[in-house]
Amino acid sequence: MPDAAPAMAFPGIDGFLGTRASLGMDVVLVGLMALLPVLAWSIAAVRRGRYGLHKGLQLFIAAALAVAIVVFEIDVRLVSDWKTRAAPSPWWPGGVLAALAIHLVFAVTTFVLLVWVLWEALARFPSPPVPGTHGLRHRRMARLAAADLVLTAVTGTVFYWLAFVAS
């Protein structure tokens, strides 16, 4: 049996998911997916009146997303060349770049909404948190931010698959 063709060497540190993606891309993808159950837990907590737990989980989500952004930026700017890794995809460049553009719309709006919702919540709700007059607006904006976070995860997964899995 002939040896399999050697794997193509890419700049940077290879990821752990067995794709062409770099370590930073894999960490961000897995981290983003891991935050979705935390988001669901947080929503369940607030519906049960566990406002302190909800606040803690939301602050954890915000911190984890901040770390993911830093890891991503370090990886793509200093360590790995994501475009070289995506080039073997049959979807390169058109489909990959279109998926990235769509993902970035959701990622940027998620960041803005989360900062806004967290800032207002920290400024307007007492500590420890309890329902207040700000609750209705907070709930509306938080639902929008949560939906945006889910769409960020979905579009990020589509981008990841098109760029680093498809062959």
Residue, then its C-alpha position, 0 to 999 in steps of 0.5 A: m500500500p503506498d504511503a499517503a500524500p504528506a500533509m501540506a505544511f502551513p505557517g503557524i501552529d496547526g489546530f487540534l481539530g484535524t483541519r487546515a485551521s490554525l490552533g487559534m482558529d480551533v480554540v475560537l471555534v470550540g470556545l464559541m460553541a462552548l459558550l452557547p450552553v453557558l448562554a442557555w444556562s444564563i437565560a434559564a437562571v434569570r427565568r428562575g429568578r437567579y439574577g446573581l447567577h445570571k449576572g456572573l454567567q453573562l460576565f463570564i461570557a463577555a470575558a470569554l469572548a474578549v479572550a477569544i477576540v485577543v486569541f484570534e487577533i494574535d493568531v491571524r496577525l502574528v502567528s498564522d496565515w489564515k488565507t494560505r490555510a484557506a486557499p486549498s478550499p474549493w470555496w476560496p476565495g469567493g465563498v470563503l470571503a462572503a462567509l467571512a463578511i456575513h460572519l463579521v456582520f454578526a460578530v461586530t454587532t454581537f460585540v456592540l450589543l453585549v457591551w451596551v447591554l452589560w454596561e447598562a445592566l451594571a450601571r442600572f441594576p443594583s448589586p446584588p441584582v434584582p428586577g427594576t424599571h430597566g428590566l423591560r429594555h434590558r430584556r429586549m436588548a439582551r434577547l437581541a444580543a443572545a440571538d446575535l451571539v447564536l448567529t455569530a456562532v452559526t456563521g463562524t462555523v460556516f466560515y470555518w467549514l468553508a475555509f478549513v474543512a472543505s476540500 
